[in-house]
């Protein structure tokens, strides 16, 4: 397919990317150029050798190890919607399957992958570690890994810049005069949270601040779980001085903890300031509305699909890429400015 694509590009006097956009009915190609590309493609037999649009299929595999993180939340719903939208606009159908750690062995995984003819795989690997990825190595089908990164595995990755996002959030606390800053971490560990921990510690160390181990508060990363765990933490530490600021590893943890604190009469941000991570829609609706780190879920999904389609079409150099999407701090009302 790569040879035909390059031949079409050469005869049409355009880039292979323009050819791909025209043949996949994407925006950005003029009518005359598109007609010229399609005519050349027909003459070279492209359509005889290529599947019709309705037969082109991408499979999104949701890997679940415990289900506490990859669940029906606003973040993952938005990410999946973005993948589906980009697939649809590119002439592909998106099929979604779950792979459950402990229930599916490698044979089961291969059966799931091979259910019907598919062109490529998007692997949502948020809850996955290096060992888990062994099930997906050596596949003939093009694959792009989404929301996790394995340093020793040569693959295509689309990930969040977790370190800079957490650093930026913590630095915002520091710039607003906070000196005792704690973490609302997760009792369930995933690689994204590890990188957020690194970004947090980097900002603390650079500012020469002391981090107290008792301010590392681990909560279940679900709305109900973080509420219950924070409520229990406050009961056990009744009467003890708390940090003036807390960085939460995601918005779900932050929202659950905020509810527990407010029920105990703790005012946010008067008594404790909070910053979350993800910028899910609920974060702007909380009371107070929450300062958070925005993750560009729509861009993550669309970039992952476009990269996968390039691999399917064998376009460009076949060099594995790690694409890291940066974040942005969204300032709202959950952070108080202290007198320095």
N, C-alpha and C positions, 0 to 999 in steps of 0.2 A: 504493500500500500504506500510505503514511503516513496518508492520510485515513481509511481503514478502521480502522487501529489507534487513531487518536485518537477516532474515533466509538465504538468498542468501549469505550475507557477512559472516555469521558464517560458513556455509558449505564450502565456498570457501577459508576461512581463510584470508580474507581481510577486509578492512574497508568499511562501507556503502558508503563513498565518492568514493572509487575505483569502487564499484558496479555501482554507478550512472554514473561515467565517462564511464565505459564500455558499459552500456546499452544505453547511449545517444551518443555513438560513439565519445567521446572526446579524445584528445591526452593524453599521459602519462600512458597508460595501455599497458603492454606487450601483444603480440599476444597469447601466451599460457594462460596467466591469463584471458584475454578477452574471449577466447574460453571456458575456464572452467566456467566462470561466466555465459555466455550465455547458456551453456548446463544445468547448475543447474537451471537457470531462466526458461528454457523451461520445465524442469521436474516439477517445482513447479507451473507451469501455469501462470507465470508472463505475458507472451505475450497474453494469452487468456483474461486476465483481464485488460490489459493495452492498450491504444489507439495506433495505428500505428503512426510512426513519422510524416507522412504528415498531421495527424489530430490534432497535438499538436499546440495550438495557444496561443500567448501572445498578449494582447491588450495594446498599448501605448496610454494613454489618455493625450492630450495636453489641460490643463486648461488655458483658456484665459479670463482675466478680462478686459483688455483694449488693449492688443495686442502690446503695445509699447516695451515690453521686450521680450516676447515669440513670435518671428517672424522669418522670413526666413533669419536668420543671420548665419555667419560662425560658431559661437559657437553652436547654437542649431542644425544646420545641422550635425556638427561633433558628437554631443551627440547622435542624433537619428541614425546616421550611425553606431556608436559603439554598440548601443542596437540591431540594425538589424543584425549586423555581429555576435554578440555573440549568438543571437537566432538561426540564421542559422546554426552555428557550433554546436549548442546543439540540433538540430533537431526540432526546433520550427519555426513557421511562425509568423512574427510580423505584426499585423494590427494596423493602426494608425487612431484615431478618435479625433475630437476636441469637447471640452465642452466649450460653450460660456456663461460666466456669464451674467445674465440678459435675455438671450434668452432661456436657458435650465433650467427648474425647476427639482426637484428631480425625478419626474416621467420620464421626458425626459432623464435624466442621466441614469436611470435604463434601459431604452429602448436602449440607446447607448451601455451600458455595455452588455446587453443581446442579441445583434444582432449576432446570431450564437453562437455556443458553444466555450467558451474560457477557458483556464486553469488558467490564472493569469493576473494581471493588473499591469502595470507600470504607475504611476501617476506623470506626470511632473507638479509639484506644485509651480513653480517659482513665479507665480502671485497670489498665493492663500494665504488666511489667515485662522485662526482657524475656523471662522464661515463658510467659504466656504467649509471646509472639512467635514461638517456635512452630505453633500450629499453622501459621500463615506464611512461613518461609518456603521458597522453592515453588511457588504457584506459577503456572503459565499465564494466568490472567493478570493484566496490569493492575497495580494497587497503589493507593495513596493513603497514608496513615494520618488521621485527623486527631488533634488535641492531645498528642503525647509524642515523646521523642526517645528513641533508644540509641545511645551513642555508638554502640558497636554493631548496629544493624544498618546496612546500606539500603535505604529506602527513601521514598519521597514523603516529606512531612510538612504538614501545615499546623503551626502551633501558635500559642499566645506568648508574648514576651512577658512572662510572669514576674521575672526578677525586677525589671524596670517598673512595672505597674505597682508592685508592693513597695519598692523603694520610694517611688513618687508619693504614694499615700502616706508612708511613714514620715517622709521629709515634710509633708504638708502639716502634720501634727507638730513636728519640731519647729517649723517656721511660725507656727501659731502659739509658741511658748510652752508646749507640753514637754515635760522632762521624764515623767514616769509613764511609759507607754507599754501596754500589754498586748497580747495576741488572743483573739478568739480563733483558736486553731481547730483541727479536726481529729477526732478519735479514730477515724478511718483515713489511712494515709494513701495518697496518690501523688504522682510525680509533679503535677501542677502545684499542689500545696507545698511540696518540698522546695520548689523554686520560689514560691511566694515567701516562704520562711527565710530563704537566703537574701531576698531583696529587703525584707524587713530588718534582718540583723545587720546588713551592710549599712543601712541608713543610721541605725542606732550606734554602731561602732564608729562611723565617720564623725558623728556628732559628739563622740566621747561620753555618751550616756551609759548608765548602768542598766542592764536588763535583769530583773528579778525572776527567778525560775517560777515563783508562785504566781507570776503574772502570765504564765503560759497556760491558758485555760482551754482544755480540750473538750469539744462538744461534738455530738453526733451531727453530721452534715445534712440533716433534714429539718424542716420547719418545726415539727413537733418535738423531734429529738433534741435540737439545740435549745428549745424553750425549756424542756424538762431538765436537761443537764445543767443549764444555767441557773434554773430555779434551785436545784440541789446544791450547786456551788455556792450560791448566795446564802443558803441556809447554814452550810458548813462554815462559812467565813463571816457569819453575822458579827458585826461590830468591828471588823478589820478594815483598815484603810484600803481602798481600791485604787487602781491607776486612774489618772485623769483622762486617759484616752485608750481606746482599744481598736486594733486593726483586725478585722474579720477576714478569714480566708475566702469567703464568698458571701453574697448578699443573703442567701438562705440562712446561713449561720447567724449573720448579723441581725436579721429580722426576728428570728426566734429568741435570741438573747435580749434584744431590745424589749420585747414583750415581757419577758421574765423580770427584767430590771425595773420597768415601769410599774409592774404590779407590786414591787417591793418599795415603791416610792422614790426610786432613783430617777432623777430628771435628766433627760438628754436634750441638749448638750450641757446643761448647767452643771450637773454633777460629773458626768462622764461623756466624752465625745466618742463618736463611732464612725469608722469608714469601712465600707464593704468592698466587694469585688465582683464584677460582672455587669452591673447596671441593668438588672432585669426591671421590667416595668413597675413591679411592686415597690422598688426602692424609691421611686419618685412620689409614691402615694402614701408612704408611711408617715407617721406623725412623731417627730418631725421628719420631713422628707430627707432621705439619706445621701450624704456625700459618698461617692463610690468610684471605683475604677471601671471605666467603660471598656468592654471587650467588643470588638467589631464582629459580631457573629455572622451578619449577612455577608461581609467580605470574606470571612473564613470559609464559609460554605461555597460561595461562588468560585473563589480561587482554587479550592480543592477539586471541584468538578472540572474546571477548565484545565487544570494540570493533568487530571486523569484522562480527559478527552485527548489532550496532546499525546499522552502515552499510548492511548488506544490507536490513534492515527499514526503513531511512530513518527511524530514531527520533531524536528530539531535534534540536538545532541541528546543521546540517552544517558544523561548524567543525573544521578539522584540529587534532588534539591531539598534543602530545609528552608522553608519560608516561614519567617517569624513575624506575626502581625502585632504591631505595637498597640499600646493602650492609651487612654486619656483619663485624667482625673476630672470627674464631674463634681463641682462644688455646689453643695446644697446647704441644709440647715443643721446638720448633726455634729458639727465641729465648732466648739467655742474657742474664741481667741483669749488666751490668758495674758495677764500683765507680765511682761518680762522684767 
